[in-house]
Amino acid sequence: MDPETRLADAIEGRSQRRPDGKLALRCEDAFALAKEYSVPLETIGRLCNENGVRIAACQLGCFA
């Protein structure tokens, strides 16, 4: 399995299902995954976008 697929699986694994059925990853978890996998935060954001995962509980208040 390639590194991006592993990372996408990790994102899905840390995400929670919202009442509307979509997956959401807490901002704090996005930062932690970037550090854990030694990738830029932008990579986490791109993979979230590509896999339909929303960012939740944004530390800057940008995303609900």
GIKA-V953549 format. One record per backbone hydrogen bond with DSSP energy under -0.5 kcal/mol. CO is the residue of the C=O (numbers start at 1). NH is the residue of the N-H. E is the energy in kcal/mol with one decimal. If there is no record, write none. Layout:
co->CO nh->NH e->E
co->CO nh->NH e->E
This chain:
co->2 nh->6 e->-2.1
co->3 nh->7 e->-2.4
co->4 nh->8 e->-2.7
co->5 nh->9 e->-2.3
co->6 nh->10 e->-2.1
co->7 nh->11 e->-2.5
co->8 nh->12 e->-2.2
co->9 nh->13 e->-2.4
co->10 nh->14 e->-1.7
co->11 nh->15 e->-1.0
co->16 nh->24 e->-2.3
co->18 nh->21 e->-2.3
co->22 nh->18 e->-3.5
co->23 nh->54 e->-2.8
co->24 nh->16 e->-2.8
co->25 nh->56 e->-2.6
co->26 nh->30 e->-1.9
co->27 nh->31 e->-2.2
co->28 nh->32 e->-2.0
co->29 nh->33 e->-2.7
co->30 nh->34 e->-2.1
co->31 nh->35 e->-2.0
co->32 nh->36 e->-3.0
co->33 nh->37 e->-2.7
co->34 nh->39 e->-2.2
co->35 nh->38 e->-0.7
co->40 nh->43 e->-1.3
co->40 nh->44 e->-1.1
co->41 nh->45 e->-2.3
co->42 nh->46 e->-2.6
co->43 nh->47 e->-2.5
co->44 nh->48 e->-2.4
co->45 nh->49 e->-2.5
co->46 nh->50 e->-2.8
co->47 nh->51 e->-1.6
co->48 nh->53 e->-2.8
co->49 nh->52 e->-1.1
co->52 nh->23 e->-0.6
co->52 nh->54 e->-0.5
co->54 nh->25 e->-3.4
co->56 nh->27 e->-2.4
co->58 nh->61 e->-0.9
co->63 nh->58 e->-1.5
